[in-house]
């Protein structure tokens, strides 16, 4: 008899069943009783698993879905994971880090139920992976294709409006949006909401969006950004301002604008980024303005929501929290 059937009968997650049989003190009395009753009726007997951490300490897994190389290329990703680890440590919770690209790469520690909850970043169309992770309490830090799990998101609608308002106040009327980072739906949404806000304001936006396959590594991503810059150069009505939805991508746009002799800043093309990635922006001149998505707030909210979800497995309503973005001026 499987743990999955016990979880289904007890109306709790598979991870909660595992915690009950491992004597985890954080499970509610009601859940413990329901799990033990279901196990008795089904004749399920679990072997108590030894813990690798101090007794009573929860384990949470941070899983990056999709290309590990692309995740590593975006410096903000590793910083985000480190902040999650520090925030969990404040609550006496251990963080395990994994990259998952397919079912075979899902770690045994997750499949065995030793992990209490998941924080998910990245993106995958592998529904077998999502199905394997379905029973766990989880919080997504970006948009995803399933309705499973809670989500903490930057305000992509407001990001689009902020970007448009910034350019209009700067006196620009010929606008563009450039993006080759297609693997994250949240990033794609930023571009769409920027165009939508412009449409409502009666302002035309020229698309420089990569139409090919999603980049699997940073070399492909770099090549795809160069393709878009070349399209920009050839455009008949070249924009004077371009919204680029990720600061790391802004750095590549700077690189290729310089390579092909396109002036950036006063008297040239103004670029607005997003994420407020300081490590990227400090190396660029003129330093571009950016939109701060509130990473610190996103992390704190994600950790607190996941810990609450772990303790409230019977709440059958998903929760979405949107954090308001903020404009950060550069050297304008």
Helices and strands as residue ranges (DSSP letters): H 3-10, H 14-21, H 29-42, E 58-65, H 68-73, H 75-90, E 93-100, G 103-105, H 108-111, E 117-122, H 127-132, E 137-140, E 150-154, H 156-169, E 175-179, H 185-200, E 205-209, H 218-234, E 241-244, H 247-259, E 270-272, H 278-281, E 290-292, H 295-311, E 320-323, E 326-328
